Amino acid sequence: MFLFCTGNLYVADSGNNRLLKYALGNDDADVVAGGQEWQSSDLAHLTDPDSDIVDDKGALYISENGNHHIVRCIVGAKEGVVIGKNNLNFDK
């Protein structure tokens, strides 16, 4: 979970393989990454996302337990870019 300075709350929903954004004052979440019902190693999907952070330009950084890597997602992109991978094991 990450609270951005704009008041948006980002939540890694590992059970549904997606990242959610709750806008300030809104009860409904928007899916901002992942969200498919299946797990995959391709970069348009997430597998067991664990944590997330947003930088000052709005890029998302998501750690994935299922694929053992960190993905950066830039606003408007159709898939992420792996920026750390292989032997990463994220403890919950």
C-alpha positions in Angstrom: 0.0 0.0 0.0 1.3 3.5 -0.9 -0.3 6.9 -0.2 0.9 9.4 -2.9 1.1 13.1 -2.1 -2.0 13.8 -4.3 -4.0 11.7 -1.8 -4.3 8.7 -4.2 -3.9 5.4 -2.4 -2.3 2.5 -4.3 -3.0 -1.0 -3.2 -1.3 -4.2 -4.4 -4.1 -6.8 -4.7 -2.1 -10.0 -4.8 -5.1 -12.3 -4.8 -6.4 -10.8 -8.0 -3.0 -10.0 -9.6 -3.6 -6.3 -9.9 -2.7 -2.9 -8.6 -5.6 -0.6 -7.5 -5.8 3.1 -7.2 -8.2 4.8 -4.9 -8.6 8.5 -5.7 -9.1 11.0 -2.8 -12.8 11.1 -2.0 -13.7 8.1 -4.2 -14.9 4.8 -2.7 -14.3 2.9 -6.0 -10.9 1.7 -7.1 -9.5 1.9 -10.6 -7.3 -1.0 -11.8 -4.0 0.6 -12.9 -1.9 -2.5 -13.6 -2.7 -6.2 -14.1 -6.2 -7.3 -13.3 -6.4 -10.4 -15.5 -7.8 -13.6 -13.9 -4.7 -15.6 -14.8 -1.1 -15.4 -13.8 1.6 -14.8 -16.4 5.3 -13.9 -16.7 4.6 -11.4 -19.6 4.9 -7.8 -18.7 1.3 -6.9 -19.4 0.2 -9.0 -16.4 1.1 -9.2 -12.7 1.6 -12.3 -10.6 1.2 -12.0 -6.9 2.1 -8.3 -6.6 3.3 -7.5 -3.1 4.2 -3.9 -2.7 4.2 -0.7 -4.8 5.5 2.9 -4.8 4.9 5.8 -7.1 7.5 8.4 -8.1 7.0 12.1 -8.6 6.4 11.6 -12.3 3.6 9.0 -11.7 5.6 5.9 -12.6 4.6 2.8 -10.6 7.2 0.4 -9.2 5.7 -3.0 -8.3 7.4 -5.9 -6.6 6.0 -9.3 -7.8 6.4 -12.3 -5.6 5.2 -14.7 -8.4 7.7 -13.6 -11.0 10.5 -12.6 -8.5 11.1 -9.2 -10.1 10.4 -5.5 -9.8 8.4 -3.8 -12.7 8.2 -0.1 -13.6 5.0 1.0 -15.2 4.9 4.4 -16.9 1.6 6.2 -17.3 -0.1 5.2 -20.6 2.2 2.2 -21.3 0.5 -1.1 -22.2 3.1 -3.1 -20.2 5.8 -2.6 -17.7 9.6 -2.9 -17.8 11.6 -5.2 -15.5 14.1 -3.2 -13.5 15.2 -6.0 -11.1 14.9 -9.7 -11.5 16.0 -13.3 -11.0 16.9 -14.3 -7.5 14.8 -11.7 -5.7 12.7 -13.2 -2.9 10.3 -10.7 -1.3 9.3 -11.7 2.3 5.9 -10.7 3.4 
